[in-house]
């Protein structure tokens, strides 16, 4: 397996920024986009439960509607692919059992061998204190997916812009999520930066590593 060198990774992260202007004429190829979808699927999550769904919006009419509820940010319509990160609401025992059944099949092991793991998850997420904030917990997981997506995109030369400035309720309405098990939490535009985007050349503003990282 070929791995990126440390210098290549840092170069990709330095190159990445939250794009303000996408070149609407440039589209991500199907082969490249397929890799980014796999990156989303491969995102790690607590317990491995994957409490999410990723909606990839390419329909221009739908994106026009979404832009109105995204503070009119043009990235929604000018990007190549607009990804909406939705959580599975009120995750419970049914979702835990679905995951464990899939695990047993995928790994060729008896379902009963996972009963202890099931008990731990149910005790933590369904019966424990975390059950009161289960949707917030799922939202935290979706941000792991968002970060993984943006880093993966940067590594292969695709630009992104994470977007919290959205009306999640309106997104749910437009995308047909109302009345389903899912709800929008955040979005991310992906594509290629426009040559006129002045933010591409601005220096990153970051606090010194000495202030942010403490080795113990």
TIKOLFI-795894 format. One record per residue: residue number from 0; residue in one letter; x, y negated, z of N, C-alpha, C in turn. Coordinates in nm, 3 decimals. Atoms other than C-alpha are relative to their C-alpha. Layout:
PT  seza  semi      n_X      n_Y      n_Z     ca_X     ca_Y     ca_Z      c_X      c_Y      c_Z
PT   NUM     A        X        Y        Z        X        Y        Z        X        Y        Z
...
***
This chain:
PT  seza  semi      n_X      n_Y      n_Z     ca_X     ca_Y     ca_Z      c_X      c_Y      c_Z
PT     0     X    0.084    0.119    0.000    0.000    0.000    0.000    0.088   -0.125    0.000
PT     1     X   -0.073    0.126    0.005    0.126   -0.347   -0.088   -0.066   -0.102    0.091
PT     2     X    0.051    0.100   -0.091    0.088   -0.610    0.181    0.054   -0.137   -0.038
PT     3     X   -0.049    0.136    0.018    0.113   -0.986    0.156    0.114   -0.025    0.099
PT     4     X   -0.107    0.038   -0.091    0.431   -1.126    0.304   -0.051   -0.108    0.094
PT     5     X    0.041    0.109   -0.091    0.405   -1.362    0.603   -0.002   -0.135   -0.071
PT     6     X   -0.004    0.129    0.071    0.505   -1.652    0.377   -0.118   -0.014   -0.096
PT     7     X    0.114    0.005    0.092    0.236   -1.564    0.122   -0.130   -0.028    0.075
PT     8     X    0.121    0.025   -0.079   -0.030   -1.556    0.392   -0.007   -0.146    0.042
PT     9     X   -0.001    0.139   -0.043    0.073   -1.893    0.529   -0.025   -0.096   -0.115
PT    10     X    0.023    0.083    0.117    0.081   -2.042    0.181   -0.149   -0.002   -0.037
PT    11     X    0.143   -0.007    0.031   -0.276   -1.922    0.122   -0.082   -0.080    0.100
PT    12     X    0.075    0.073   -0.103   -0.396   -2.067    0.452    0.025   -0.150   -0.010
PT    13     X   -0.029    0.142    0.022   -0.222   -2.398    0.380   -0.076   -0.052   -0.121
PT    14     X    0.069    0.037    0.124   -0.383   -2.404    0.035   -0.150   -0.017    0.024
PT    15     X    0.143    0.001   -0.027   -0.731   -2.341    0.176   -0.043   -0.129    0.069
PT    16     X    0.063    0.112   -0.071   -0.954   -2.631    0.279   -0.149    0.008   -0.027
PT    17     X    0.145    0.000    0.020   -1.326   -2.701    0.305   -0.030   -0.088   -0.122
PT    18     X    0.016    0.070    0.127   -1.398   -2.795   -0.055   -0.123   -0.091    0.004
PT    19     X    0.110    0.097    0.006   -1.610   -3.106   -0.100   -0.059   -0.009   -0.140
PT    20     X    0.047    0.003    0.139   -1.635   -3.090   -0.481    0.045    0.127   -0.071
PT    21     X   -0.029   -0.118    0.081   -1.658   -2.767   -0.675   -0.012   -0.035   -0.148
PT    22     X    0.012    0.011    0.145   -1.606   -2.744   -1.050   -0.113    0.092   -0.043
PT    23     X    0.120   -0.080    0.032   -1.952   -2.631   -1.160    0.017    0.083   -0.126
PT    24     X   -0.021   -0.075    0.124   -1.812   -2.503   -1.491    0.082    0.127    0.022
PT    25     X   -0.085   -0.116   -0.028   -1.587   -2.247   -1.324   -0.073    0.100    0.088
PT    26     X    0.070   -0.105   -0.073   -1.741   -1.921   -1.211    0.096    0.110    0.042
PT    27     X   -0.078   -0.113   -0.048   -1.595   -1.640   -1.007   -0.035    0.122   -0.084
PT    28     X    0.026   -0.117    0.082   -1.555   -1.332   -1.225   -0.064    0.111    0.082
PT    29     X    0.069   -0.109   -0.070   -1.757   -1.023   -1.141    0.100    0.089    0.074
PT    30     X   -0.099   -0.087   -0.064   -1.442   -0.824   -1.064    0.054   -0.063    0.129
PT    31     X   -0.048    0.069   -0.119   -1.318   -1.088   -0.818   -0.109   -0.007    0.105
PT    32     X    0.109    0.010   -0.097   -1.658   -1.135   -0.660   -0.027    0.134    0.067
PT    33     X    0.021   -0.133   -0.056   -1.691   -0.760   -0.611    0.096    0.025    0.116
PT    34     X   -0.097   -0.015   -0.107   -1.375   -0.770   -0.400   -0.044   -0.079    0.123
PT    35     X    0.044    0.082   -0.113   -1.513   -1.052   -0.185   -0.122    0.061    0.068
PT    36     X    0.112   -0.070   -0.062   -1.835   -0.857   -0.130    0.050    0.115    0.086
PT    37     X   -0.058   -0.109   -0.079   -1.625   -0.562   -0.015    0.064   -0.054    0.127
PT    38     X   -0.059    0.061   -0.119   -1.441   -0.797    0.222   -0.107   -0.027    0.105
PT    39     X    0.111    0.022   -0.093   -1.776   -0.890    0.376   -0.041    0.132    0.065
PT    40     X    0.042   -0.131   -0.051   -1.872   -0.524    0.411    0.102    0.054    0.100
PT    41     X   -0.106   -0.054   -0.084   -1.535   -0.442    0.571    0.027   -0.083    0.125
PT    42     X   -0.019    0.083   -0.118   -1.564   -0.716    0.834   -0.022    0.080    0.128
PT    43     X    0.022   -0.069   -0.127   -1.517   -0.580    1.186   -0.110   -0.067    0.082
PT    44     X    0.103    0.054   -0.088   -1.794   -0.623    1.441    0.002    0.075    0.132
PT    45     X    0.002   -0.061   -0.132   -1.844   -0.548    1.809   -0.078    0.132   -0.004
PT    46     X    0.056   -0.136    0.002   -1.918   -0.175    1.856   -0.012    0.057   -0.141
PT    47     X    0.017   -0.043    0.139   -1.913   -0.155    1.474   -0.142   -0.013   -0.050
PT    48     X    0.144   -0.001    0.027   -2.285   -0.240    1.469   -0.043   -0.080   -0.124
PT    49     X    0.031    0.076    0.122   -2.277   -0.489    1.177   -0.141   -0.060    0.003
PT    50     X    0.136    0.054   -0.015   -2.581   -0.692    1.290   -0.028   -0.116   -0.095
PT    51     X    0.008    0.109    0.097   -2.606   -0.892    0.969   -0.049    0.043   -0.137
PT    52     X    0.025   -0.019    0.143   -2.706   -0.929    0.608    0.058   -0.123   -0.069
PT    53     X   -0.059    0.110    0.076   -2.532   -1.141    0.344   -0.079   -0.020   -0.129
PT    54     X    0.079    0.030    0.119   -2.749   -1.309    0.082    0.085   -0.084   -0.095
PT    55     X   -0.082    0.069    0.099   -2.558   -1.410   -0.231   -0.094   -0.069   -0.099
PT    56     X    0.095    0.078    0.079   -2.747   -1.690   -0.405    0.072   -0.058   -0.122
PT    57     X   -0.055    0.054    0.124   -2.661   -1.759   -0.769   -0.108   -0.067   -0.085
PT    58     X    0.111    0.059    0.076   -3.005   -1.862   -0.900    0.000   -0.152    0.020
PT    59     X   -0.014    0.146   -0.007   -2.981   -2.233   -0.982   -0.124   -0.066    0.060
PT    60     X    0.122    0.060   -0.054   -3.346   -2.310   -0.901   -0.008    0.018    0.151
PT    61     X    0.001   -0.025   -0.144   -3.319   -2.150   -0.558    0.103   -0.088    0.068
PT    62     X   -0.104    0.082   -0.061   -2.997   -2.336   -0.490   -0.038   -0.147    0.003
PT    63     X    0.051    0.137   -0.003   -3.161   -2.665   -0.581   -0.090   -0.020    0.121
PT    64     X    0.086    0.008   -0.118   -3.420   -2.594   -0.314    0.081    0.000    0.128
PT    65     X   -0.082   -0.010   -0.121   -3.154   -2.499   -0.061    0.079   -0.129    0.024
PT    66     X   -0.079    0.121   -0.016   -2.952   -2.815   -0.126   -0.077   -0.107    0.076
PT    67     X    0.084    0.098   -0.068   -3.242   -3.031   -0.008    0.006    0.021    0.151
PT    68     X   -0.003   -0.033   -0.143   -3.217   -2.851    0.326    0.142    0.030    0.048
PT    69     X   -0.142   -0.014   -0.036   -2.837   -2.864    0.337    0.064   -0.139    0.003
PT    70     X   -0.046    0.138   -0.005   -2.802   -3.238    0.397    0.036   -0.051   -0.139
PT    71     X   -0.025    0.037    0.140   -2.804   -3.268    0.015    0.147    0.012   -0.040
PT    72     X   -0.140   -0.023    0.036   -2.449   -3.139    0.000    0.008    0.068   -0.137
PT    73     X   -0.003   -0.053    0.137   -2.366   -3.080   -0.368    0.070    0.133   -0.014
PT    74     X   -0.070   -0.129    0.010   -2.148   -2.779   -0.293   -0.097    0.115   -0.022
PT    75     X    0.098   -0.108    0.011   -2.464   -2.570   -0.273   -0.033    0.032   -0.145
PT    76     X    0.038   -0.022    0.140   -2.543   -2.618   -0.641    0.121    0.006   -0.092
PT    77     X   -0.117    0.004    0.089   -2.193   -2.675   -0.783    0.093    0.120    0.017
PT    78     X   -0.087   -0.115   -0.021   -2.025   -2.369   -0.635   -0.041    0.114   -0.093
PT    79     X    0.030   -0.118    0.082   -2.014   -2.035   -0.813   -0.099    0.092    0.070
PT    80     X    0.085   -0.088   -0.080   -2.171   -1.825   -0.535   -0.023   -0.064    0.136
PT    81     X    0.035    0.056   -0.130   -2.353   -1.948   -0.225   -0.041    0.116    0.090
PT    82     X    0.025   -0.113   -0.088   -2.343   -1.697    0.059   -0.071   -0.046    0.127
PT    83     X    0.075    0.030   -0.121   -2.599   -1.709    0.338    0.019    0.116    0.097
PT    84     X   -0.025   -0.100   -0.103   -2.509   -1.525    0.658   -0.123    0.006    0.091
PT    85     X    0.120   -0.018   -0.081   -2.815   -1.385    0.834    0.024    0.108    0.104
PT    86     X   -0.014   -0.102   -0.106   -2.830   -1.195    1.163   -0.123    0.089    0.004
PT    87     X    0.113   -0.088   -0.030   -3.046   -0.898    1.248   -0.054   -0.043    0.135
PT    88     X    0.059    0.052   -0.123   -3.281   -1.041    1.511   -0.034    0.113    0.098
PT    89     X    0.050   -0.088   -0.107   -3.350   -0.874    1.844    0.046    0.145   -0.015
PT    90     X   -0.057   -0.133    0.020   -3.120   -0.582    1.787   -0.031    0.089    0.120
PT    91     X    0.039   -0.090   -0.107   -3.232   -0.279    1.985    0.044    0.142   -0.025
PT    92     X   -0.041   -0.140    0.008   -3.213    0.097    2.017   -0.012    0.056   -0.141
PT    93     X    0.018   -0.053    0.136   -3.339    0.160    1.662    0.123   -0.031   -0.085
PT    94     X   -0.118    0.037    0.079   -3.044   -0.028    1.513    0.124    0.074    0.049
PT    95     X   -0.112   -0.079   -0.054   -2.801    0.147    1.747   -0.005    0.142   -0.052
PT    96     X    0.013   -0.138    0.049   -2.939    0.486    1.645    0.030    0.009   -0.150
PT    97     X   -0.032    0.000    0.144   -2.916    0.395    1.277    0.151    0.003   -0.022
PT    98     X   -0.145    0.005    0.012   -2.549    0.310    1.319    0.063    0.133    0.041
PT    99     X   -0.058   -0.126   -0.046   -2.475    0.627    1.514   -0.029    0.114   -0.096
PT   100     X    0.032   -0.102    0.100   -2.654    0.845    1.259    0.092   -0.013   -0.121
PT   101     X   -0.090    0.024    0.112   -2.448    0.684    0.984    0.142    0.043    0.035
PT   102     X   -0.134   -0.039   -0.044   -2.130    0.738    1.186    0.016    0.152   -0.003
PT   103     X   -0.007   -0.146   -0.003   -2.207    1.107    1.236    0.010    0.058   -0.140
PT   104     X   -0.002   -0.050    0.138   -2.274    1.160    0.866    0.132   -0.033   -0.068
PT   105     X   -0.122    0.044    0.067   -1.974    0.959    0.747    0.122    0.078    0.047
PT   106     X   -0.117   -0.066   -0.057   -1.729    1.130    0.981   -0.017    0.151    0.017
PT   107     X    0.022   -0.144   -0.007   -1.885    1.476    0.969    0.008    0.056    0.140
PT   108     X   -0.004   -0.044   -0.140   -1.936    1.505    1.343   -0.143    0.016    0.051
PT   109     X    0.136   -0.015   -0.054   -2.235    1.614    1.554   -0.051   -0.132    0.057
PT   110     X    0.060    0.124   -0.052   -2.469    1.328    1.635    0.006   -0.001    0.153
PT   111     X    0.002   -0.007   -0.145   -2.481    1.451    1.995    0.133   -0.040    0.063
PT   112     X   -0.131    0.035   -0.054   -2.109    1.386    2.035    0.013   -0.150    0.025
PT   113     X   -0.003    0.145   -0.016   -2.188    1.014    2.023   -0.096   -0.049    0.107
PT   114     X    0.098    0.039   -0.101   -2.441    1.017    2.306    0.059   -0.092    0.106
PT   115     X   -0.063    0.086   -0.100   -2.195    0.864    2.552    0.019   -0.142   -0.052
PT   116     X   -0.017    0.131    0.063   -2.119    0.582    2.310   -0.135   -0.072   -0.009
PT   117     X    0.134    0.058    0.007   -2.492    0.530    2.263   -0.040   -0.058    0.136
PT   118     X    0.037    0.046   -0.133   -2.545    0.503    2.636    0.071   -0.129    0.038
PT   119     X   -0.075    0.121   -0.031   -2.272    0.243    2.666   -0.058   -0.121   -0.074
PT   120     X    0.054    0.111    0.078   -2.417    0.031    2.384   -0.138   -0.042    0.049
PT   121     X    0.134    0.032   -0.049   -2.774    0.054    2.510    0.009   -0.072    0.134
PT   122     X   -0.016    0.063   -0.129   -2.661   -0.032    2.860    0.051   -0.142   -0.009
PT   123     X   -0.058    0.133    0.015   -2.470   -0.335    2.736   -0.092   -0.095   -0.075
PT   124     X    0.072    0.090    0.090   -2.689   -0.474    2.459   -0.151   -0.001    0.018
PT   125     X    0.146   -0.012   -0.008   -3.043   -0.354    2.531   -0.050   -0.014    0.143
PT   126     X    0.045    0.000   -0.140   -3.067   -0.308    2.907    0.080   -0.096    0.088
PT   127     X   -0.085    0.086   -0.081   -2.785   -0.531    3.032   -0.028   -0.148   -0.020
PT   128     X    0.020    0.146    0.009   -2.758   -0.912    3.071    0.012   -0.053   -0.142
PT   129     X   -0.019    0.048    0.137   -2.647   -0.946    2.709   -0.130    0.008   -0.081
PT   130     X    0.126   -0.012    0.074   -2.996   -0.844    2.598   -0.074   -0.132   -0.006
PT   131     X    0.069    0.130   -0.003   -3.119   -1.192    2.694    0.055   -0.097   -0.102
PT   132     X   -0.062    0.088    0.100   -2.882   -1.351    2.445    0.044    0.080   -0.123
PT   133     X   -0.044   -0.091    0.105   -2.871   -1.076    2.184    0.011   -0.069   -0.136
PT   134     X   -0.011    0.070    0.128   -2.935   -1.313    1.892    0.122   -0.090   -0.004
PT   135     X   -0.123    0.079   -0.006   -2.654   -1.540    2.009    0.120    0.091   -0.019
PT   136     X   -0.108   -0.097    0.018   -2.431   -1.233    2.030    0.014    0.036   -0.148
PT   137     X   -0.005   -0.033    0.142   -2.524   -1.141    1.673    0.055   -0.117   -0.082
PT   138     X   -0.053    0.118    0.068   -2.449   -1.497    1.565    0.152   -0.006    0.012
PT   139     X   -0.145   -0.003   -0.017   -2.100   -1.470    1.714    0.063    0.100   -0.097
PT   140     X   -0.052   -0.101    0.092   -2.051   -1.156    1.507    0.002   -0.052   -0.144
PT   141     X    0.007    0.050    0.138   -2.159   -1.334    1.188    0.113   -0.098   -0.030
PT   142     X   -0.112    0.093    0.022   -1.887   -1.594    1.241    0.131    0.074   -0.021
PT   143     X   -0.115   -0.083    0.035   -1.631   -1.315    1.237   -0.003    0.028   -0.150
PT   144     X    0.015   -0.026    0.144   -1.767   -1.229    0.892    0.033   -0.124   -0.082
PT   145     X   -0.027    0.124    0.071   -1.751   -1.593    0.786    0.151   -0.025   -0.008
PT   146     X   -0.144    0.022    0.000   -1.386   -1.625    0.889    0.072    0.101   -0.089
PT   147     X   -0.062   -0.103    0.083   -1.295   -1.297    0.724   -0.022   -0.030   -0.148
PT   148     X    0.033    0.032    0.139   -1.469   -1.406    0.404    0.088   -0.115   -0.051
PT   149     X   -0.078    0.115    0.045   -1.290   -1.742    0.387    0.148    0.033   -0.014
PT   150     X   -0.141   -0.038    0.011   -0.948   -1.593    0.455    0.023    0.091   -0.119
PT   151     X   -0.012   -0.090    0.115   -1.002   -1.315    0.202   -0.006   -0.078   -0.130
PT   152     X    0.012    0.081    0.121   -1.110   -1.572   -0.055    0.129   -0.077   -0.025
PT   153     X   -0.122    0.080    0.016   -0.804   -1.788    0.008    0.115    0.086   -0.051
PT   154     X   -0.109   -0.089    0.038   -0.570   -1.491   -0.031   -0.004    0.032   -0.149
PT   155     X    0.009   -0.031    0.144   -0.703   -1.423   -0.383   -0.031   -0.124   -0.084
PT   156     X    0.010    0.123    0.078   -0.726   -1.789   -0.486   -0.139   -0.052   -0.026
PT   157     X    0.136    0.051    0.013   -1.097   -1.857   -0.439   -0.026   -0.102    0.110
PT   158     X    0.028    0.106   -0.096   -1.212   -2.177   -0.270   -0.132    0.023    0.071
PT   159     X    0.123   -0.012   -0.078   -1.477   -2.197    0.000   -0.029   -0.128    0.076
PT   160     X    0.040    0.108   -0.090   -1.669   -2.443    0.213   -0.104    0.055    0.096
PT   161     X    0.099   -0.046   -0.097   -1.836   -2.323    0.534   -0.099   -0.111    0.026
PT   162     X    0.105    0.100   -0.013   -2.167   -2.498    0.592   -0.093    0.032    0.115
PT   163     X    0.095   -0.008   -0.110   -2.339   -2.534    0.927   -0.108   -0.106   -0.012
PT   164     X    0.097    0.108    0.019   -2.522   -2.846    0.810   -0.115    0.044   -0.087
PT   165     X    0.115   -0.053    0.075   -2.828   -2.654    0.698   -0.119    0.012    0.094
PT   166     X    0.122   -0.025   -0.076   -3.188   -2.619    0.810   -0.029    0.150   -0.013
PT   167     X    0.009   -0.145    0.009   -3.185   -2.248    0.889   -0.144    0.048   -0.019
PT   168     X    0.141   -0.039    0.015   -3.563   -2.230    0.918   -0.048   -0.014   -0.144
PT   169     X    0.038    0.021    0.140   -3.610   -2.373    0.569    0.070    0.100   -0.091
PT   170     X   -0.071   -0.104    0.076   -3.345   -2.138    0.435   -0.079    0.131    0.007
PT   171     X    0.077   -0.124   -0.016   -3.544   -1.848    0.580   -0.126   -0.002   -0.086
PT   172     X    0.124    0.013    0.079   -3.859   -1.977    0.412    0.029    0.018   -0.148
PT   173     X   -0.032   -0.004    0.142   -3.697   -2.022    0.072    0.051    0.138   -0.042
PT   174     X   -0.062   -0.128    0.034   -3.508   -1.692    0.082   -0.087    0.120    0.036
PT   175     X    0.092   -0.109   -0.030   -3.807   -1.488    0.196    0.034    0.079    0.125
PT   176     X   -0.037   -0.068   -0.123   -3.669   -1.405    0.539   -0.105   -0.013    0.110
PT   177     X    0.103    0.016   -0.102   -3.970   -1.526    0.735   -0.080    0.129    0.014
PT   178     X    0.075   -0.123   -0.024   -4.146   -1.232    0.895    0.083    0.126   -0.015
PT   179     X   -0.088   -0.116    0.012   -3.846   -1.004    0.840    0.085    0.013    0.126
PT   180     X   -0.087   -0.022   -0.114   -3.586   -0.873    1.081    0.121   -0.093    0.001
PT   181     X   -0.121    0.081    0.015   -3.332   -1.132    0.965   -0.029   -0.149    0.007
PT   182     X    0.011    0.145    0.000   -3.270   -1.503    1.012    0.136   -0.063   -0.032
PT   183     X   -0.120    0.070    0.041   -3.018   -1.747    0.867    0.072   -0.063    0.119
PT   184     X   -0.076    0.070   -0.103   -2.735   -1.874    1.086    0.103   -0.097   -0.057
PT   185     X   -0.102    0.087    0.059   -2.472   -2.026    0.854    0.013    0.037   -0.148
PT   186     X   -0.018   -0.028    0.143   -2.375   -2.047    0.486    0.143   -0.034   -0.040
PT   187     X   -0.134    0.030    0.051   -2.058   -2.065    0.278   -0.003   -0.004   -0.152
PT   188     X   -0.009    0.014    0.146   -2.012   -2.196   -0.075    0.136    0.051   -0.045
PT   189     X   -0.125   -0.055    0.053   -1.749   -2.024   -0.289    0.011   -0.031   -0.149
PT   190     X   -0.021    0.031    0.142   -1.597   -2.115   -0.623    0.140   -0.054   -0.020
PT   191     X   -0.131    0.060    0.029   -1.316   -2.331   -0.755   -0.008   -0.151    0.011
PT   192     X   -0.002    0.144   -0.025   -1.225   -2.683   -0.651    0.006   -0.081   -0.128
PT   193     X   -0.008    0.093    0.112   -1.275   -2.974   -0.887    0.130   -0.078    0.009
PT   194     X   -0.126    0.074    0.001   -0.963   -3.162   -0.992   -0.016   -0.139    0.061
PT   195     X    0.027    0.133   -0.055   -1.131   -3.481   -0.865   -0.023   -0.001    0.150
PT   196     X    0.024   -0.005   -0.144   -1.171   -3.358   -0.508    0.123   -0.051    0.075
PT   197     X   -0.115    0.063   -0.067   -0.944   -3.592   -0.313    0.042    0.074    0.127
PT   198     X   -0.031   -0.070   -0.124   -0.961   -3.372   -0.005    0.100    0.112   -0.020
PT   199     X   -0.093   -0.110    0.027   -0.751   -3.106   -0.176    0.144   -0.037    0.033
PT   200     X   -0.139    0.043   -0.019   -0.435   -3.313   -0.136    0.026   -0.061    0.138
PT   201     X   -0.019    0.059   -0.132   -0.492   -3.442    0.216    0.072    0.098    0.094
PT   202     X   -0.071   -0.084   -0.097   -0.263   -3.315    0.491   -0.099    0.056    0.102
PT   203     X    0.085   -0.059   -0.103   -0.425   -3.077    0.737    0.026   -0.067    0.134
PT   204     X   -0.013    0.060   -0.132   -0.492   -3.227    1.077   -0.017    0.112    0.103
PT   205     X    0.001   -0.107   -0.099   -0.400   -2.967    1.337    0.084   -0.042    0.119
PT   206     X   -0.080    0.025   -0.119   -0.279   -2.997    1.696    0.125    0.088   -0.005
PT   207     X   -0.124   -0.079    0.001    0.078   -2.873    1.755   -0.022    0.139    0.057
PT   208     X    0.008   -0.137   -0.048    0.120   -2.503    1.804    0.032    0.009    0.148
PT   209     X   -0.039    0.000   -0.141    0.281   -2.580    2.138   -0.116   -0.034    0.093
PT   210     X    0.115    0.036   -0.081   -0.050   -2.722    2.260   -0.111    0.105   -0.007
PT   211     X    0.111   -0.093    0.024   -0.275   -2.450    2.122    0.031    0.144    0.039
PT   212     X   -0.037   -0.139   -0.026   -0.080   -2.132    2.187    0.085    0.009    0.125
PT   213     X   -0.076   -0.021   -0.123    0.038   -2.018    2.527    0.039    0.146    0.009
PT   214     X   -0.050   -0.136   -0.012    0.253   -1.708    2.556    0.017    0.034    0.148
PT   215     X   -0.003   -0.039   -0.141    0.217   -1.524    2.883    0.073    0.134    0.014
***
